[in-house]
Amino acid sequence: MPHRHFVLRPDQPGSLITSGDIDNRLKTLFDALKMPESLSELGGYTTPDDGEEPFFCLLQDDKLISHVSVETDVLLEQIDGGYDVNDARLVISVTLRPYHVIISNVGFT
């Protein structure tokens, strides 16, 4: 069954991004999901905040992403009690596959 990925925004369907283009927004998202390579990539946040333990990174490297599909729709609720044109809610489905198959990760294949 194919995974469905949604970007929900307060705009009408089809007007995905009002400030910036989609490829830059997706690159920012992928960068946020990957493990930082140096402390400079953490933007000063060197320890997890309250409620962020354990802290996980989804990707070792965003170069390992092999497929992306995006569908847009209307965001029907306010985020954090307010409305901002830049608000978005993302629903992300992920299929994990090991890059190198070894005995300890054979269950993922």
Distance bins in CASP14 RR format, pairs under 12 A and 6 or more apart:
PFRMAT RR
TARGET T0000
AUTHOR 0000-0000-0000
RMODE 2
METHOD distances of the structure
MODEL  1
1 93 0 0 0 0 1 0 0 0 0 0 0
1 95 0 0 0 0 0 1 0 0 0 0 0
2 67 0 0 0 0 1 0 0 0 0 0 0
2 69 1 0 0 1 0 0 0 0 0 0 0
2 71 0 0 0 0 0 1 0 0 0 0 0
2 93 0 0 0 0 1 0 0 0 0 0 0
2 95 0 0 0 0 1 0 0 0 0 0 0
3 67 0 0 0 0 1 0 0 0 0 0 0
3 68 0 0 0 0 0 1 0 0 0 0 0
3 69 1 0 0 1 0 0 0 0 0 0 0
3 70 0 0 0 0 0 1 0 0 0 0 0
3 71 0 0 0 0 0 1 0 0 0 0 0
3 91 0 0 0 0 1 0 0 0 0 0 0
3 92 0 0 0 0 1 0 0 0 0 0 0
3 93 1 1 0 0 0 0 0 0 0 0 0
3 94 1 0 0 1 0 0 0 0 0 0 0
3 95 1 0 0 1 0 0 0 0 0 0 0
3 96 0 0 0 0 0 1 0 0 0 0 0
4 69 1 0 0 1 0 0 0 0 0 0 0
4 70 0 0 0 0 1 0 0 0 0 0 0
4 71 1 0 0 1 0 0 0 0 0 0 0
4 72 0 0 0 0 0 1 0 0 0 0 0
4 73 0 0 0 0 0 1 0 0 0 0 0
4 90 0 0 0 0 0 1 0 0 0 0 0
4 91 1 0 0 1 0 0 0 0 0 0 0
4 92 0 0 0 0 1 0 0 0 0 0 0
4 93 1 0 0 1 0 0 0 0 0 0 0
4 94 0 0 0 0 0 1 0 0 0 0 0
5 26 0 0 0 0 0 1 0 0 0 0 0
5 29 0 0 0 0 0 1 0 0 0 0 0
5 65 0 0 0 0 0 1 0 0 0 0 0
5 67 0 0 0 0 0 1 0 0 0 0 0
5 68 1 0 0 1 0 0 0 0 0 0 0
5 69 1 0 1 0 0 0 0 0 0 0 0
5 70 1 0 1 0 0 0 0 0 0 0 0
5 71 1 0 0 1 0 0 0 0 0 0 0
5 72 0 0 0 0 0 1 0 0 0 0 0
5 73 0 0 0 0 0 1 0 0 0 0 0
5 89 0 0 0 0 0 1 0 0 0 0 0
5 90 1 0 0 1 0 0 0 0 0 0 0
5 91 1 0 0 1 0 0 0 0 0 0 0
5 92 1 0 1 0 0 0 0 0 0 0 0
5 93 1 0 0 1 0 0 0 0 0 0 0
5 94 0 0 0 0 1 0 0 0 0 0 0
5 95 0 0 0 0 0 1 0 0 0 0 0
6 13 0 0 0 0 0 1 0 0 0 0 0
6 16 0 0 0 0 0 1 0 0 0 0 0
6 69 0 0 0 0 0 1 0 0 0 0 0
6 70 1 0 0 1 0 0 0 0 0 0 0
6 71 1 0 1 0 0 0 0 0 0 0 0
6 72 1 0 0 1 0 0 0 0 0 0 0
6 73 1 0 1 0 0 0 0 0 0 0 0
6 74 0 0 0 0 0 1 0 0 0 0 0
6 75 0 0 0 0 1 0 0 0 0 0 0
6 88 0 0 0 0 1 0 0 0 0 0 0
6 89 1 0 0 1 0 0 0 0 0 0 0
6 90 1 0 0 1 0 0 0 0 0 0 0
6 91 1 0 1 0 0 0 0 0 0 0 0
6 92 0 0 0 0 1 0 0 0 0 0 0
6 93 0 0 0 0 1 0 0 0 0 0 0
7 13 0 0 0 0 0 1 0 0 0 0 0
7 14 0 0 0 0 1 0 0 0 0 0 0
7 15 0 0 0 0 0 1 0 0 0 0 0
7 16 1 0 0 1 0 0 0 0 0 0 0
7 17 0 0 0 0 1 0 0 0 0 0 0
7 22 0 0 0 0 1 0 0 0 0 0 0
7 25 0 0 0 0 1 0 0 0 0 0 0
7 26 0 0 0 0 1 0 0 0 0 0 0
7 29 0 0 0 0 1 0 0 0 0 0 0
7 68 0 0 0 0 0 1 0 0 0 0 0
7 69 0 0 0 0 0 1 0 0 0 0 0
7 70 1 0 1 0 0 0 0 0 0 0 0
7 71 1 0 0 1 0 0 0 0 0 0 0
7 72 1 0 1 0 0 0 0 0 0 0 0
7 73 1 0 0 1 0 0 0 0 0 0 0
7 74 0 0 0 0 0 1 0 0 0 0 0
7 75 0 0 0 0 1 0 0 0 0 0 0
7 87 0 0 0 0 0 1 0 0 0 0 0
7 88 1 0 0 1 0 0 0 0 0 0 0
7 89 1 0 0 1 0 0 0 0 0 0 0
7 90 1 0 1 0 0 0 0 0 0 0 0
7 91 0 0 0 0 1 0 0 0 0 0 0
7 92 0 0 0 0 1 0 0 0 0 0 0
8 16 0 0 0 0 0 1 0 0 0 0 0
8 70 0 0 0 0 0 1 0 0 0 0 0
8 71 0 0 0 0 1 0 0 0 0 0 0
8 72 1 0 0 1 0 0 0 0 0 0 0
8 73 1 0 1 0 0 0 0 0 0 0 0
8 74 1 0 0 1 0 0 0 0 0 0 0
8 75 1 0 1 0 0 0 0 0 0 0 0
8 76 1 0 0 1 0 0 0 0 0 0 0
8 77 0 0 0 0 1 0 0 0 0 0 0
8 78 0 0 0 0 0 1 0 0 0 0 0
8 79 0 0 0 0 1 0 0 0 0 0 0
8 87 0 0 0 0 1 0 0 0 0 0 0
8 88 1 0 0 1 0 0 0 0 0 0 0
8 89 1 0 1 0 0 0 0 0 0 0 0
8 90 1 0 0 1 0 0 0 0 0 0 0
8 91 1 0 0 1 0 0 0 0 0 0 0
8 92 0 0 0 0 0 1 0 0 0 0 0
9 15 1 0 0 1 0 0 0 0 0 0 0
9 16 1 0 0 1 0 0 0 0 0 0 0
9 17 0 0 0 0 1 0 0 0 0 0 0
9 18 0 0 0 0 1 0 0 0 0 0 0
9 19 0 0 0 0 0 1 0 0 0 0 0
9 22 0 0 0 0 0 1 0 0 0 0 0
9 25 0 0 0 0 0 1 0 0 0 0 0
9 70 0 0 0 0 0 1 0 0 0 0 0
9 71 0 0 0 0 0 1 0 0 0 0 0
9 72 1 0 0 1 0 0 0 0 0 0 0
9 73 0 0 0 0 1 0 0 0 0 0 0
9 74 1 0 0 1 0 0 0 0 0 0 0
9 75 1 0 1 0 0 0 0 0 0 0 0
9 76 0 0 0 0 0 1 0 0 0 0 0
9 77 0 0 0 0 0 1 0 0 0 0 0
9 79 0 0 0 0 0 1 0 0 0 0 0
9 83 0 0 0 0 0 1 0 0 0 0 0
9 84 0 0 0 0 0 1 0 0 0 0 0
9 85 0 0 0 0 1 0 0 0 0 0 0
9 86 0 0 0 0 1 0 0 0 0 0 0
9 87 1 0 0 1 0 0 0 0 0 0 0
9 88 1 0 1 0 0 0 0 0 0 0 0
9 89 0 0 0 0 1 0 0 0 0 0 0
9 90 0 0 0 0 1 0 0 0 0 0 0
10 16 0 0 0 0 0 1 0 0 0 0 0
10 18 0 0 0 0 1 0 0 0 0 0 0
10 72 0 0 0 0 0 1 0 0 0 0 0
10 73 0 0 0 0 0 1 0 0 0 0 0
10 74 1 0 0 1 0 0 0 0 0 0 0
10 75 1 0 1 0 0 0 0 0 0 0 0
10 76 0 0 0 0 1 0 0 0 0 0 0
10 77 0 0 0 0 1 0 0 0 0 0 0
10 78 0 0 0 0 1 0 0 0 0 0 0
10 79 0 0 0 0 1 0 0 0 0 0 0
10 82 0 0 0 0 0 1 0 0 0 0 0
10 83 1 0 0 1 0 0 0 0 0 0 0
10 84 0 0 0 0 1 0 0 0 0 0 0
10 85 1 0 0 1 0 0 0 0 0 0 0
10 86 0 0 0 0 1 0 0 0 0 0 0
10 87 1 0 1 0 0 0 0 0 0 0 0
10 88 0 0 0 0 1 0 0 0 0 0 0
10 89 0 0 0 0 1 0 0 0 0 0 0
11 17 0 0 0 0 1 0 0 0 0 0 0
11 18 1 0 0 1 0 0 0 0 0 0 0
11 19 0 0 0 0 0 1 0 0 0 0 0
11 72 0 0 0 0 1 0 0 0 0 0 0
11 73 0 0 0 0 0 1 0 0 0 0 0
11 74 1 0 0 1 0 0 0 0 0 0 0
11 75 0 0 0 0 1 0 0 0 0 0 0
11 83 0 0 0 0 0 1 0 0 0 0 0
11 84 0 0 0 0 0 1 0 0 0 0 0
11 85 1 0 0 1 0 0 0 0 0 0 0
11 86 0 0 0 0 0 1 0 0 0 0 0
11 87 0 0 0 0 1 0 0 0 0 0 0
11 88 0 0 0 0 1 0 0 0 0 0 0
12 18 0 0 0 0 0 1 0 0 0 0 0
12 72 0 0 0 0 1 0 0 0 0 0 0
12 73 0 0 0 0 1 0 0 0 0 0 0
12 74 1 0 0 1 0 0 0 0 0 0 0
12 75 0 0 0 0 0 1 0 0 0 0 0
13 70 0 0 0 0 0 1 0 0 0 0 0
13 71 0 0 0 0 1 0 0 0 0 0 0
13 72 1 0 1 0 0 0 0 0 0 0 0
13 73 1 0 1 0 0 0 0 0 0 0 0
13 74 1 0 0 1 0 0 0 0 0 0 0
13 75 0 0 0 0 0 1 0 0 0 0 0
14 22 0 0 0 0 0 1 0 0 0 0 0
14 70 0 0 0 0 0 1 0 0 0 0 0
14 71 0 0 0 0 1 0 0 0 0 0 0
14 72 1 0 1 0 0 0 0 0 0 0 0
14 73 0 0 0 0 1 0 0 0 0 0 0
14 74 0 0 0 0 1 0 0 0 0 0 0
15 22 0 0 0 0 0 1 0 0 0 0 0
15 72 1 0 0 1 0 0 0 0 0 0 0
15 73 0 0 0 0 0 1 0 0 0 0 0
15 74 0 0 0 0 1 0 0 0 0 0 0
15 75 0 0 0 0 0 1 0 0 0 0 0
15 85 0 0 0 0 0 1 0 0 0 0 0
16 22 1 0 1 0 0 0 0 0 0 0 0
16 23 0 0 0 0 0 1 0 0 0 0 0
16 24 0 0 0 0 0 1 0 0 0 0 0
16 25 0 0 0 0 1 0 0 0 0 0 0
16 26 0 0 0 0 0 1 0 0 0 0 0
16 70 1 0 0 1 0 0 0 0 0 0 0
16 71 0 0 0 0 1 0 0 0 0 0 0
16 72 1 0 1 0 0 0 0 0 0 0 0
16 73 0 0 0 0 0 1 0 0 0 0 0
16 74 0 0 0 0 0 1 0 0 0 0 0
16 75 0 0 0 0 0 1 0 0 0 0 0
16 88 0 0 0 0 1 0 0 0 0 0 0
16 90 0 0 0 0 0 1 0 0 0 0 0
17 23 0 0 0 0 1 0 0 0 0 0 0
17 24 0 0 0 0 1 0 0 0 0 0 0
17 25 1 0 1 0 0 0 0 0 0 0 0
17 26 0 0 0 0 1 0 0 0 0 0 0
17 28 0 0 0 0 0 1 0 0 0 0 0
17 29 0 0 0 0 0 1 0 0 0 0 0
17 70 0 0 0 0 0 1 0 0 0 0 0
17 72 0 0 0 0 1 0 0 0 0 0 0
17 85 0 0 0 0 0 1 0 0 0 0 0
17 86 0 0 0 0 1 0 0 0 0 0 0
17 88 0 0 0 0 1 0 0 0 0 0 0
18 25 0 0 0 0 0 1 0 0 0 0 0
18 72 0 0 0 0 0 1 0 0 0 0 0
18 84 0 0 0 0 0 1 0 0 0 0 0
18 85 1 0 0 1 0 0 0 0 0 0 0
18 86 1 0 0 1 0 0 0 0 0 0 0
18 87 0 0 0 0 0 1 0 0 0 0 0
18 88 0 0 0 0 0 1 0 0 0 0 0
19 25 0 0 0 0 1 0 0 0 0 0 0
19 84 0 0 0 0 0 1 0 0 0 0 0
19 85 1 0 0 1 0 0 0 0 0 0 0
19 86 1 0 0 1 0 0 0 0 0 0 0
19 87 0 0 0 0 0 1 0 0 0 0 0
19 88 0 0 0 0 0 1 0 0 0 0 0
20 26 0 0 0 0 0 1 0 0 0 0 0
20 27 0 0 0 0 0 1 0 0 0 0 0
20 28 0 0 0 0 0 1 0 0 0 0 0
20 86 0 0 0 0 0 1 0 0 0 0 0
21 27 0 0 0 0 0 1 0 0 0 0 0
21 28 0 0 0 0 0 1 0 0 0 0 0
22 28 0 0 0 0 0 1 0 0 0 0 0
22 29 0 0 0 0 0 1 0 0 0 0 0
22 68 0 0 0 0 0 1 0 0 0 0 0
22 70 1 0 0 1 0 0 0 0 0 0 0
22 72 0 0 0 0 1 0 0 0 0 0 0
22 88 0 0 0 0 0 1 0 0 0 0 0
23 29 0 0 0 0 0 1 0 0 0 0 0
23 30 0 0 0 0 0 1 0 0 0 0 0
23 68 0 0 0 0 0 1 0 0 0 0 0
23 70 0 0 0 0 0 1 0 0 0 0 0
24 30 0 0 0 0 0 1 0 0 0 0 0
24 31 0 0 0 0 0 1 0 0 0 0 0
25 31 0 0 0 0 0 1 0 0 0 0 0
25 32 0 0 0 0 0 1 0 0 0 0 0
25 68 0 0 0 0 0 1 0 0 0 0 0
25 70 0 0 0 0 1 0 0 0 0 0 0
25 72 0 0 0 0 0 1 0 0 0 0 0
25 86 0 0 0 0 0 1 0 0 0 0 0
25 88 0 0 0 0 1 0 0 0 0 0 0
25 90 0 0 0 0 0 1 0 0 0 0 0
26 32 0 0 0 0 0 1 0 0 0 0 0
26 33 0 0 0 0 0 1 0 0 0 0 0
26 62 0 0 0 0 1 0 0 0 0 0 0
26 65 0 0 0 0 1 0 0 0 0 0 0
26 68 1 0 0 1 0 0 0 0 0 0 0
26 69 0 0 0 0 0 1 0 0 0 0 0
26 70 1 0 0 1 0 0 0 0 0 0 0
26 88 0 0 0 0 0 1 0 0 0 0 0
26 90 0 0 0 0 0 1 0 0 0 0 0
26 92 0 0 0 0 0 1 0 0 0 0 0
27 33 0 0 0 0 0 1 0 0 0 0 0
27 34 0 0 0 0 0 1 0 0 0 0 0
27 62 0 0 0 0 1 0 0 0 0 0 0
27 63 0 0 0 0 0 1 0 0 0 0 0
27 65 0 0 0 0 0 1 0 0 0 0 0
27 68 0 0 0 0 0 1 0 0 0 0 0
28 34 0 0 0 0 0 1 0 0 0 0 0
28 62 0 0 0 0 0 1 0 0 0 0 0
28 88 0 0 0 0 0 1 0 0 0 0 0
28 90 0 0 0 0 0 1 0 0 0 0 0
29 58 0 0 0 0 0 1 0 0 0 0 0
29 59 0 0 0 0 0 1 0 0 0 0 0
29 62 0 0 0 0 1 0 0 0 0 0 0
29 65 0 0 0 0 0 1 0 0 0 0 0
29 68 0 0 0 0 1 0 0 0 0 0 0
29 70 0 0 0 0 1 0 0 0 0 0 0
29 88 0 0 0 0 1 0 0 0 0 0 0
29 90 1 0 0 1 0 0 0 0 0 0 0
29 92 0 0 0 0 1 0 0 0 0 0 0
30 57 0 0 0 0 0 1 0 0 0 0 0
30 58 0 0 0 0 1 0 0 0 0 0 0
30 59 1 0 0 1 0 0 0 0 0 0 0
30 61 0 0 0 0 1 0 0 0 0 0 0
30 62 1 0 1 0 0 0 0 0 0 0 0
30 63 0 0 0 0 1 0 0 0 0 0 0
30 64 0 0 0 0 1 0 0 0 0 0 0
30 65 1 0 0 1 0 0 0 0 0 0 0
30 66 0 0 0 0 0 1 0 0 0 0 0
30 68 0 0 0 0 1 0 0 0 0 0 0
30 90 0 0 0 0 0 1 0 0 0 0 0
30 92 0 0 0 0 0 1 0 0 0 0 0
30 94 0 0 0 0 0 1 0 0 0 0 0
31 37 0 0 0 0 0 1 0 0 0 0 0
31 41 0 0 0 0 1 0 0 0 0 0 0
31 42 0 0 0 0 0 1 0 0 0 0 0
31 43 0 0 0 0 0 1 0 0 0 0 0
31 57 0 0 0 0 0 1 0 0 0 0 0
31 58 0 0 0 0 0 1 0 0 0 0 0
31 59 0 0 0 0 1 0 0 0 0 0 0
31 61 0 0 0 0 0 1 0 0 0 0 0
31 62 1 0 0 1 0 0 0 0 0 0 0
31 63 0 0 0 0 0 1 0 0 0 0 0
31 65 0 0 0 0 0 1 0 0 0 0 0
32 41 0 0 0 0 0 1 0 0 0 0 0
32 42 0 0 0 0 0 1 0 0 0 0 0
32 43 0 0 0 0 0 1 0 0 0 0 0
32 45 0 0 0 0 0 1 0 0 0 0 0
32 57 0 0 0 0 1 0 0 0 0 0 0
32 58 0 0 0 0 1 0 0 0 0 0 0
32 59 0 0 0 0 1 0 0 0 0 0 0
32 62 0 0 0 0 1 0 0 0 0 0 0
32 90 0 0 0 0 0 1 0 0 0 0 0
32 92 0 0 0 0 0 1 0 0 0 0 0
33 56 0 0 0 0 1 0 0 0 0 0 0
33 57 1 0 0 1 0 0 0 0 0 0 0
33 58 1 0 1 0 0 0 0 0 0 0 0
33 59 1 0 1 0 0 0 0 0 0 0 0
33 60 0 0 0 0 0 1 0 0 0 0 0
33 61 0 0 0 0 0 1 0 0 0 0 0
33 62 1 0 0 1 0 0 0 0 0 0 0
33 64 0 0 0 0 0 1 0 0 0 0 0
33 65 0 0 0 0 1 0 0 0 0 0 0
33 68 0 0 0 0 0 1 0 0 0 0 0
33 90 0 0 0 0 0 1 0 0 0 0 0
33 92 0 0 0 0 1 0 0 0 0 0 0
33 94 0 0 0 0 1 0 0 0 0 0 0
34 41 0 0 0 0 1 0 0 0 0 0 0
34 56 0 0 0 0 0 1 0 0 0 0 0
34 57 1 0 0 1 0 0 0 0 0 0 0
34 58 1 0 0 1 0 0 0 0 0 0 0
34 59 1 0 1 0 0 0 0 0 0 0 0
34 60 1 0 0 1 0 0 0 0 0 0 0
34 61 1 0 0 1 0 0 0 0 0 0 0
34 62 1 0 1 0 0 0 0 0 0 0 0
34 63 0 0 0 0 1 0 0 0 0 0 0
34 64 0 0 0 0 1 0 0 0 0 0 0
34 65 0 0 0 0 1 0 0 0 0 0 0
35 41 0 0 0 0 1 0 0 0 0 0 0
35 42 0 0 0 0 0 1 0 0 0 0 0
35 55 0 0 0 0 0 1 0 0 0 0 0
35 56 0 0 0 0 1 0 0 0 0 0 0
35 57 1 0 1 0 0 0 0 0 0 0 0
35 58 0 0 0 0 1 0 0 0 0 0 0
35 59 1 0 0 1 0 0 0 0 0 0 0
35 60 1 0 1 0 0 0 0 0 0 0 0
35 61 1 0 0 1 0 0 0 0 0 0 0
35 62 0 0 0 0 1 0 0 0 0 0 0
35 63 0 0 0 0 0 1 0 0 0 0 0
35 64 0 0 0 0 0 1 0 0 0 0 0
36 42 1 0 1 0 0 0 0 0 0 0 0
36 43 0 0 0 0 1 0 0 0 0 0 0
36 44 0 0 0 0 0 1 0 0 0 0 0
36 45 0 0 0 0 1 0 0 0 0 0 0
36 46 0 0 0 0 1 0 0 0 0 0 0
36 55 0 0 0 0 0 1 0 0 0 0 0
36 57 1 0 0 1 0 0 0 0 0 0 0
36 59 0 0 0 0 0 1 0 0 0 0 0
36 60 0 0 0 0 0 1 0 0 0 0 0
36 61 0 0 0 0 0 1 0 0 0 0 0
36 62 0 0 0 0 0 1 0 0 0 0 0
37 57 0 0 0 0 0 1 0 0 0 0 0
37 59 0 0 0 0 0 1 0 0 0 0 0
37 60 0 0 0 0 0 1 0 0 0 0 0
37 61 0 0 0 0 1 0 0 0 0 0 0
37 62 0 0 0 0 0 1 0 0 0 0 0
37 63 0 0 0 0 0 1 0 0 0 0 0
38 44 0 0 0 0 0 1 0 0 0 0 0
38 46 0 0 0 0 0 1 0 0 0 0 0
39 45 0 0 0 0 1 0 0 0 0 0 0
39 46 1 0 0 1 0 0 0 0 0 0 0
39 47 0 0 0 0 0 1 0 0 0 0 0
40 46 0 0 0 0 0 1 0 0 0 0 0
41 57 0 0 0 0 0 1 0 0 0 0 0
41 62 0 0 0 0 0 1 0 0 0 0 0
42 48 0 0 0 0 0 1 0 0 0 0 0
42 55 0 0 0 0 0 1 0 0 0 0 0
42 57 0 0 0 0 0 1 0 0 0 0 0
45 52 0 0 0 0 1 0 0 0 0 0 0
45 55 0 0 0 0 0 1 0 0 0 0 0
46 55 0 0 0 0 0 1 0 0 0 0 0
47 53 0 0 0 0 1 0 0 0 0 0 0
47 55 0 0 0 0 1 0 0 0 0 0 0
48 54 0 0 0 0 1 0 0 0 0 0 0
48 55 1 0 1 0 0 0 0 0 0 0 0
48 56 0 0 0 0 0 1 0 0 0 0 0
48 57 0 0 0 0 0 1 0 0 0 0 0
49 55 0 0 0 0 1 0 0 0 0 0 0
56 94 0 0 0 0 0 1 0 0 0 0 0
57 64 0 0 0 0 0 1 0 0 0 0 0
58 64 0 0 0 0 0 1 0 0 0 0 0
58 65 0 0 0 0 1 0 0 0 0 0 0
58 92 0 0 0 0 1 0 0 0 0 0 0
58 93 0 0 0 0 0 1 0 0 0 0 0
58 94 1 0 0 1 0 0 0 0 0 0 0
58 95 0 0 0 0 0 1 0 0 0 0 0
58 96 0 0 0 0 1 0 0 0 0 0 0
59 65 1 0 0 1 0 0 0 0 0 0 0
59 66 0 0 0 0 0 1 0 0 0 0 0
59 92 0 0 0 0 0 1 0 0 0 0 0
59 94 0 0 0 0 1 0 0 0 0 0 0
59 96 0 0 0 0 1 0 0 0 0 0 0
59 99 0 0 0 0 0 1 0 0 0 0 0
60 96 0 0 0 0 0 1 0 0 0 0 0
60 98 0 0 0 0 0 1 0 0 0 0 0
60 99 0 0 0 0 1 0 0 0 0 0 0
60 100 0 0 0 0 0 1 0 0 0 0 0
61 99 0 0 0 0 1 0 0 0 0 0 0
62 68 0 0 0 0 0 1 0 0 0 0 0
63 99 0 0 0 0 0 1 0 0 0 0 0
64 94 0 0 0 0 0 1 0 0 0 0 0
64 96 0 0 0 0 0 1 0 0 0 0 0
64 97 0 0 0 0 1 0 0 0 0 0 0
64 98 0 0 0 0 0 1 0 0 0 0 0
64 99 1 0 0 1 0 0 0 0 0 0 0
64 100 0 0 0 0 0 1 0 0 0 0 0
65 92 0 0 0 0 0 1 0 0 0 0 0
65 94 0 0 0 0 1 0 0 0 0 0 0
65 95 0 0 0 0 0 1 0 0 0 0 0
65 96 0 0 0 0 0 1 0 0 0 0 0
65 97 0 0 0 0 0 1 0 0 0 0 0
65 99 0 0 0 0 0 1 0 0 0 0 0
66 94 0 0 0 0 0 1 0 0 0 0 0
66 95 0 0 0 0 1 0 0 0 0 0 0
66 96 0 0 0 0 0 1 0 0 0 0 0
66 97 0 0 0 0 1 0 0 0 0 0 0
66 99 0 0 0 0 1 0 0 0 0 0 0
67 93 0 0 0 0 0 1 0 0 0 0 0
67 94 0 0 0 0 0 1 0 0 0 0 0
67 95 0 0 0 0 1 0 0 0 0 0 0
67 97 0 0 0 0 0 1 0 0 0 0 0
68 92 0 0 0 0 0 1 0 0 0 0 0
68 93 0 0 0 0 0 1 0 0 0 0 0
68 94 0 0 0 0 0 1 0 0 0 0 0
68 95 0 0 0 0 0 1 0 0 0 0 0
69 91 0 0 0 0 0 1 0 0 0 0 0
69 92 0 0 0 0 0 1 0 0 0 0 0
69 93 0 0 0 0 1 0 0 0 0 0 0
69 95 0 0 0 0 0 1 0 0 0 0 0
70 88 0 0 0 0 0 1 0 0 0 0 0
70 90 0 0 0 0 1 0 0 0 0 0 0
70 91 0 0 0 0 0 1 0 0 0 0 0
70 92 0 0 0 0 0 1 0 0 0 0 0
70 93 0 0 0 0 0 1 0 0 0 0 0
71 90 0 0 0 0 0 1 0 0 0 0 0
71 91 0 0 0 0 1 0 0 0 0 0 0
71 92 0 0 0 0 0 1 0 0 0 0 0
71 93 0 0 0 0 0 1 0 0 0 0 0
72 88 0 0 0 0 1 0 0 0 0 0 0
72 89 0 0 0 0 0 1 0 0 0 0 0
72 90 0 0 0 0 0 1 0 0 0 0 0
72 91 0 0 0 0 0 1 0 0 0 0 0
73 88 0 0 0 0 0 1 0 0 0 0 0
73 89 0 0 0 0 1 0 0 0 0 0 0
73 90 0 0 0 0 0 1 0 0 0 0 0
73 91 0 0 0 0 1 0 0 0 0 0 0
74 87 0 0 0 0 0 1 0 0 0 0 0
74 88 0 0 0 0 0 1 0 0 0 0 0
74 89 0 0 0 0 0 1 0 0 0 0 0
75 82 0 0 0 0 0 1 0 0 0 0 0
75 83 0 0 0 0 1 0 0 0 0 0 0
75 84 0 0 0 0 0 1 0 0 0 0 0
75 85 0 0 0 0 0 1 0 0 0 0 0
75 86 0 0 0 0 0 1 0 0 0 0 0
75 87 1 0 0 1 0 0 0 0 0 0 0
75 88 1 0 0 1 0 0 0 0 0 0 0
75 89 1 0 1 0 0 0 0 0 0 0 0
75 90 0 0 0 0 0 1 0 0 0 0 0
75 91 0 0 0 0 0 1 0 0 0 0 0
76 83 0 0 0 0 0 1 0 0 0 0 0
76 87 0 0 0 0 0 1 0 0 0 0 0
76 89 0 0 0 0 1 0 0 0 0 0 0
77 83 0 0 0 0 1 0 0 0 0 0 0
77 87 0 0 0 0 1 0 0 0 0 0 0
77 88 0 0 0 0 0 1 0 0 0 0 0
77 89 1 0 0 1 0 0 0 0 0 0 0
78 84 0 0 0 0 1 0 0 0 0 0 0
78 87 1 0 0 1 0 0 0 0 0 0 0
78 89 0 0 0 0 0 1 0 0 0 0 0
79 85 0 0 0 0 0 1 0 0 0 0 0
79 86 0 0 0 0 1 0 0 0 0 0 0
79 87 1 0 1 0 0 0 0 0 0 0 0
79 88 0 0 0 0 1 0 0 0 0 0 0
79 89 1 0 0 1 0 0 0 0 0 0 0
79 90 0 0 0 0 0 1 0 0 0 0 0
80 87 0 0 0 0 1 0 0 0 0 0 0
80 89 0 0 0 0 0 1 0 0 0 0 0
81 87 0 0 0 0 1 0 0 0 0 0 0
94 108 0 0 0 0 0 1 0 0 0 0 0
95 108 0 0 0 0 1 0 0 0 0 0 0
95 109 0 0 0 0 0 1 0 0 0 0 0
96 105 0 0 0 0 1 0 0 0 0 0 0
96 107 0 0 0 0 0 1 0 0 0 0 0
96 108 1 0 1 0 0 0 0 0 0 0 0
96 109 0 0 0 0 0 1 0 0 0 0 0
97 105 0 0 0 0 1 0 0 0 0 0 0
97 106 0 0 0 0 0 1 0 0 0 0 0
97 107 0 0 0 0 0 1 0 0 0 0 0
97 108 1 0 1 0 0 0 0 0 0 0 0
97 109 1 0 0 1 0 0 0 0 0 0 0
98 104 0 0 0 0 1 0 0 0 0 0 0
98 105 1 0 1 0 0 0 0 0 0 0 0
98 106 0 0 0 0 1 0 0 0 0 0 0
98 107 0 0 0 0 1 0 0 0 0 0 0
98 108 1 0 1 0 0 0 0 0 0 0 0
98 109 1 0 0 1 0 0 0 0 0 0 0
99 105 0 0 0 0 1 0 0 0 0 0 0
99 108 0 0 0 0 0 1 0 0 0 0 0
99 109 0 0 0 0 0 1 0 0 0 0 0
100 106 0 0 0 0 0 1 0 0 0 0 0
100 108 0 0 0 0 0 1 0 0 0 0 0
100 109 0 0 0 0 0 1 0 0 0 0 0
101 107 0 0 0 0 1 0 0 0 0 0 0
101 108 0 0 0 0 1 0 0 0 0 0 0
101 109 1 0 1 0 0 0 0 0 0 0 0
102 108 0 0 0 0 0 1 0 0 0 0 0
102 109 0 0 0 0 0 1 0 0 0 0 0
103 109 0 0 0 0 0 1 0 0 0 0 0
END
